[in-house]
């Protein structure tokens, strides 16, 4: 089995907080622009603020991945220091709902992730990493 990468986001609470901060940063840049200049030529300060917020959002989208390989599973987050690595043998349970994946591991406990999109390919990759044991569907964690 080759390595498979899936776009994921942290659990619903972290997901909501992060995107609320992104929206707040964009709103703050617009407010500062309107207070300094109004509808005139964009001022450098709010432009820099807006660019930094959007770069952070794109970095989050690019970094947040669940990588399922034959010998290890990796959960990447925005900060490289928050990257988790564990062997498929350490995976005790996988519970999936419509948009939530819960990975229960020996080393890290329960890791909850949000997958916006189809979960079936992720379930298939985890099933092959677990050696044919099908992930179980569960109740919503929300």
Backbone as CSV, one residue per row, in Angstrom:
resi,resn,N_x,N_y,N_z,CA_x,CA_y,CA_z,C_x,C_y,C_z
1,UNK,0.835,-1.176,0.000,0.000,0.000,0.000,0.881,1.240,0.000
2,UNK,0.589,2.169,-0.868,1.347,3.410,-0.891,0.746,4.402,0.108
3,UNK,1.476,5.443,0.367,1.037,6.464,1.308,-0.137,7.256,0.732
4,UNK,-1.182,7.442,1.519,-2.357,8.199,1.079,-2.532,9.401,1.984
5,UNK,-2.816,10.563,1.371,-2.967,11.816,2.113,-4.409,12.299,2.030
6,UNK,-4.913,12.752,3.173,-6.284,13.241,3.251,-6.300,14.604,3.940
7,UNK,-7.077,15.523,3.391,-7.262,16.840,4.019,-8.204,16.675,5.199
8,UNK,-7.762,17.117,6.358,-8.597,17.068,7.555,-8.449,18.400,8.290
9,UNK,-9.317,18.621,9.218,-9.256,19.771,10.114,-9.330,19.228,11.536
10,UNK,-8.896,20.024,12.517,-9.032,19.566,13.902,-10.504,19.391,14.280
11,UNK,-10.744,18.907,15.477,-12.106,18.673,15.954,-12.954,19.942,15.814
12,UNK,-14.275,19.798,15.897,-15.218,20.891,15.613,-14.924,22.149,16.409
13,UNK,-14.558,22.030,17.669,-14.309,23.217,18.475,-13.092,23.974,17.953
14,UNK,-11.973,23.279,17.746,-10.768,23.920,17.209,-11.016,24.445,15.798
15,UNK,-11.746,23.687,15.012,-12.105,24.086,13.652,-12.878,25.403,13.681
16,UNK,-13.875,25.497,14.553,-14.699,26.707,14.657,-13.890,27.897,15.157
17,UNK,-13.063,27.674,16.160,-12.247,28.766,16.702,-11.281,29.277,15.647
18,UNK,-10.590,28.373,14.949,-9.605,28.797,13.953,-10.264,29.621,12.851
19,UNK,-11.360,29.116,12.293,-11.988,29.837,11.186,-12.683,31.107,11.651
20,UNK,-13.147,31.147,12.899,-13.704,32.394,13.434,-12.608,33.449,13.563
21,UNK,-11.408,33.026,13.958,-10.295,33.977,14.034,-9.876,34.464,12.642
22,UNK,-9.935,33.597,11.654,-9.614,34.015,10.283,-10.623,35.060,9.812
23,UNK,-11.902,34.791,10.013,-12.951,35.741,9.607,-12.802,37.049,10.391
24,UNK,-12.475,36.955,11.677,-12.280,38.165,12.484,-11.086,38.972,11.995
25,UNK,-10.021,38.287,11.592,-8.842,38.981,11.060,-9.151,39.717,9.764
26,UNK,-9.916,39.084,8.890,-10.326,39.742,7.639,-11.218,40.934,7.963
27,UNK,-12.162,40.762,8.894,-13.048,41.864,9.277,-12.259,43.010,9.903
28,UNK,-11.273,42.707,10.729,-10.442,43.746,11.336,-9.673,44.524,10.271
29,UNK,-9.136,43.818,9.279,-8.422,44.502,8.195,-9.363,45.441,7.435
30,UNK,-10.582,45.010,7.199,-11.555,45.859,6.500,-11.918,47.071,7.360
31,UNK,-12.127,46.858,8.663,-12.472,47.967,9.560,-11.344,48.983,9.619
32,UNK,-10.105,48.518,9.756,-8.961,49.435,9.800,-8.860,50.209,8.494
33,UNK,-9.059,49.535,7.372,-9.024,50.213,6.070,-10.097,51.310,6.007
34,UNK,-11.303,50.979,6.427,-12.393,51.949,6.367,-12.169,53.118,7.312
35,UNK,-11.567,52.876,8.471,-11.309,53.959,9.427,-10.169,54.864,8.967
36,UNK,-9.151,54.295,8.340,-7.995,55.097,7.912,-8.282,55.843,6.623
37,UNK,-8.790,55.155,5.610,-8.911,55.727,4.272,-10.350,55.817,3.796
38,UNK,-11.145,54.861,4.151,-12.487,54.777,3.587,-12.423,53.947,2.312
39,UNK,-13.103,54.425,1.272,-13.138,53.679,0.016,-11.985,54.032,-0.916
40,UNK,-10.993,54.729,-0.425,-9.883,55.166,-1.265,-8.884,54.055,-1.541
41,UNK,-7.697,54.462,-1.889,-6.604,53.528,-2.201,-6.265,52.727,-0.942
42,UNK,-6.079,51.402,-1.061,-5.773,50.575,0.116,-4.528,51.072,0.851
43,UNK,-4.654,51.152,2.159,-3.551,51.567,3.024,-2.657,50.354,3.294
44,UNK,-1.336,50.551,3.449,-0.428,49.406,3.655,-0.711,48.583,4.916
45,UNK,-1.096,49.224,6.029,-1.312,48.491,7.271,-2.427,47.454,7.157
46,UNK,-3.649,47.830,6.745,-4.680,46.788,6.618,-4.380,45.784,5.513
47,UNK,-3.658,46.217,4.486,-3.291,45.281,3.416,-2.358,44.199,3.954
48,UNK,-1.383,44.599,4.758,-0.451,43.632,5.363,-1.209,42.708,6.320
49,UNK,-2.132,43.281,7.112,-2.929,42.458,8.022,-3.728,41.420,7.255
50,UNK,-4.370,41.839,6.177,-5.183,40.926,5.372,-4.332,39.820,4.755
51,UNK,-3.186,40.181,4.225,-2.302,39.188,3.604,-1.825,38.174,4.641
52,UNK,-1.447,38.639,5.837,-0.994,37.711,6.882,-2.094,36.738,7.300
53,UNK,-3.303,37.236,7.438,-4.426,36.375,7.823,-4.696,35.339,6.735
54,UNK,-4.683,35.757,5.483,-4.948,34.820,4.386,-3.824,33.811,4.218
55,UNK,-2.580,34.213,4.451,-1.454,33.271,4.397,-1.596,32.223,5.502
56,UNK,-2.015,32.657,6.689,-2.239,31.716,7.783,-3.346,30.721,7.442
57,UNK,-4.414,31.194,6.823,-5.520,30.299,6.436,-5.064,29.284,5.393
58,UNK,-4.312,29.732,4.399,-3.818,28.818,3.360,-2.837,27.817,3.962
59,UNK,-1.985,28.279,4.873,-1.039,27.368,5.525,-1.781,26.283,6.307
60,UNK,-2.860,26.662,6.986,-3.667,25.680,7.718,-4.247,24.645,6.762
61,UNK,-4.769,25.100,5.653,-5.358,24.170,4.683,-4.309,23.239,4.082
62,UNK,-3.102,23.743,3.845,-2.049,22.928,3.251,-1.409,21.970,4.251
63,UNK,-1.282,22.379,5.512,-0.587,21.567,6.510,-1.464,20.488,7.143
64,UNK,-2.737,20.760,7.339,-3.603,19.827,8.067,-3.887,18.604,7.203
65,UNK,-3.202,17.520,7.479,-3.322,16.292,6.696,-3.318,15.082,7.614
66,UNK,-4.027,14.057,7.181,-3.941,12.728,7.785,-3.281,11.859,6.734
67,UNK,-2.095,11.355,7.043,-1.309,10.563,6.092,-1.309,9.121,6.583
68,UNK,-1.862,8.241,5.756,-1.955,6.827,6.106,-0.976,6.070,5.223
69,UNK,0.035,5.493,5.852,1.033,4.710,5.136,1.032,3.282,5.628
70,UNK,1.823,2.424,4.989,1.839,1.014,5.397,2.464,0.790,6.775
71,UNK,3.413,1.653,7.174,4.106,1.439,8.440,3.821,2.498,9.493
72,UNK,3.150,3.610,9.126,2.795,4.600,10.133,1.660,5.501,9.649
73,UNK,0.985,6.070,10.628,-0.086,7.032,10.374,0.376,8.351,10.971
74,UNK,0.237,9.422,10.213,0.688,10.739,10.642,-0.482,11.710,10.626
75,UNK,-0.615,12.455,11.709,-1.606,13.529,11.790,-0.817,14.830,11.843
76,UNK,-0.899,15.602,10.745,-0.184,16.885,10.681,-1.150,18.014,10.996
77,UNK,-0.654,18.986,11.712,-1.429,20.183,12.017,-0.639,21.392,11.546
78,UNK,-1.129,22.580,11.865,-0.492,23.809,11.393,0.960,23.902,11.838
79,UNK,1.204,23.658,13.104,2.563,23.718,13.637,3.246,22.362,13.484
80,UNK,4.464,22.333,12.947,5.174,21.050,12.844,5.391,20.376,14.202
81,UNK,5.412,21.155,15.284,5.583,20.573,16.615,4.357,19.770,17.042
82,UNK,3.213,19.994,16.409,1.990,19.275,16.743,1.766,18.036,15.885
83,UNK,2.739,17.632,15.099,2.602,16.452,14.256,2.666,15.196,15.113
84,UNK,1.721,14.292,14.890,1.656,13.037,15.629,1.964,11.879,14.683
85,UNK,2.818,10.967,15.110,3.159,9.764,14.339,2.857,8.544,15.208
86,UNK,2.238,7.542,14.620,2.049,6.288,15.336,1.909,5.150,14.334
87,UNK,2.205,3.952,14.797,2.114,2.756,13.954,0.656,2.321,13.860
88,UNK,0.265,1.712,12.744,-1.107,1.202,12.642,-1.457,0.216,13.757
89,UNK,-0.455,-0.489,14.284,-0.701,-1.430,15.379,-1.118,-0.711,16.662
90,UNK,-0.738,0.571,16.816,-1.121,1.345,17.990,-2.550,1.883,17.911
91,UNK,-3.159,1.737,16.756,-4.522,2.213,16.557,-5.490,1.197,17.147
92,UNK,-6.203,1.594,18.196,-7.109,0.677,18.874,-8.506,0.692,18.278
93,UNK,-8.986,1.855,17.892,-10.343,1.956,17.340,-10.423,3.140,16.387
94,UNK,-11.248,2.980,15.378,-11.550,4.056,14.434,-13.060,4.168,14.371
95,UNK,-13.557,5.362,14.676,-14.988,5.605,14.611,-15.225,6.736,13.626
96,UNK,-16.111,6.486,12.667,-16.403,7.525,11.682,-17.888,7.850,11.700
97,UNK,-18.169,9.104,11.484,-19.534,9.558,11.250,-19.506,10.285,9.914
98,UNK,-20.515,11.046,9.639,-20.599,11.705,8.330,-19.389,12.601,8.048
99,UNK,-18.958,13.391,9.015,-17.829,14.298,8.815,-16.765,14.201,9.897
100,UNK,-16.888,13.276,10.833,-15.951,13.188,11.950,-15.256,11.830,11.951
101,UNK,-13.960,11.862,12.205,-13.171,10.648,12.342,-12.533,10.685,13.718
102,UNK,-12.711,9.635,14.499,-12.069,9.527,15.808,-11.099,8.363,15.763
103,UNK,-9.843,8.647,16.027,-8.808,7.621,16.072,-8.410,7.442,17.531
104,UNK,-8.622,6.269,18.078,-8.224,5.992,19.452,-6.910,5.230,19.390
105,UNK,-5.872,5.812,19.980,-4.536,5.225,19.938,-4.047,4.934,21.349
106,UNK,-3.079,4.044,21.442,-2.480,3.739,22.745,-1.663,4.919,23.254
107,UNK,-0.931,5.560,22.356,0.016,6.594,22.742,-0.642,7.950,22.992
108,UNK,-1.608,8.350,22.143,-2.169,9.703,22.208,-3.611,9.757,22.685
109,UNK,-4.245,8.640,22.916,-5.646,8.648,23.306,-6.538,8.871,22.094
110,UNK,-7.635,9.605,22.274,-8.596,9.829,21.198,-8.235,11.098,20.428
111,UNK,-8.064,10.956,19.136,-7.776,12.082,18.243,-9.006,12.259,17.369
112,UNK,-9.659,13.406,17.478,-10.856,13.674,16.684,-10.511,14.646,15.563
113,UNK,-10.949,14.298,14.368,-10.682,15.107,13.187,-11.969,15.330,12.410
114,UNK,-12.008,16.424,11.672,-13.142,16.732,10.810,-12.691,16.549,9.379
115,UNK,-13.457,15.826,8.604,-13.184,15.635,7.179,-14.367,16.191,6.413
116,UNK,-14.160,17.304,5.728,-15.217,17.887,4.909,-15.092,17.273,3.525
117,UNK,-16.009,16.438,3.197,-15.939,15.685,1.946,-16.236,14.224,2.240
118,UNK,-15.992,13.389,1.257,-16.299,11.964,1.402,-15.334,11.295,2.377
119,UNK,-15.896,10.511,3.277,-15.093,9.802,4.271,-14.744,8.396,3.797
120,UNK,-15.450,7.878,2.804,-15.244,6.499,2.340,-13.793,6.207,1.928
121,UNK,-13.103,7.077,1.144,-11.706,6.777,0.813,-10.799,6.721,2.046
122,UNK,-11.075,7.563,3.019,-10.299,7.550,4.253,-10.548,6.257,5.029
123,UNK,-11.804,5.833,5.094,-12.132,4.560,5.749,-11.424,3.395,5.072
124,UNK,-11.386,3.395,3.738,-10.721,2.316,2.993,-9.221,2.300,3.286
125,UNK,-8.596,3.478,3.341,-7.157,3.547,3.626,-6.865,3.074,5.044
126,UNK,-7.697,3.462,6.003,-7.496,3.006,7.380,-7.737,1.506,7.502
127,UNK,-8.715,1.002,6.759,-8.996,-0.436,6.771,-7.795,-1.222,6.249
128,UNK,-7.194,-0.752,5.164,-6.025,-1.465,4.634,-4.825,-1.327,5.569
129,UNK,-4.695,-0.187,6.259,-3.605,-0.022,7.226,-3.807,-0.911,8.445
130,UNK,-5.066,-1.155,8.802,-5.378,-2.013,9.955,-5.375,-3.495,9.595
131,UNK,-5.088,-3.809,8.349,-5.029,-5.201,7.936,-6.384,-5.824,7.690
132,UNK,-7.308,-5.039,7.141,-8.600,-5.573,6.768,-9.689,-5.399,7.805
133,UNK,-9.365,-4.848,8.967,-10.383,-4.614,9.987,-11.114,-3.329,9.621
134,UNK,-12.408,-3.435,9.443,-13.198,-2.293,8.997,-13.418,-1.290,10.116
135,UNK,-13.223,0.023,9.835,-13.535,1.035,10.842,-15.031,0.990,11.147
136,UNK,-15.368,1.182,12.415,-16.778,1.103,12.771,-17.420,2.479,12.701
137,UNK,-18.656,2.487,12.302,-19.408,3.727,12.263,-20.031,3.928,13.631
138,UNK,-20.025,5.180,14.084,-20.537,5.442,15.416,-21.462,6.627,15.444
139,UNK,-21.840,6.970,16.636,-22.713,8.123,16.837,-21.889,9.391,16.701
140,UNK,-22.564,10.473,16.471,-21.908,11.760,16.333,-21.220,12.156,17.637
141,UNK,-20.063,12.785,17.529,-19.309,13.220,18.689,-19.637,14.649,19.065
142,UNK,-20.512,15.266,18.324,-20.817,16.676,18.559,-21.844,16.786,19.658
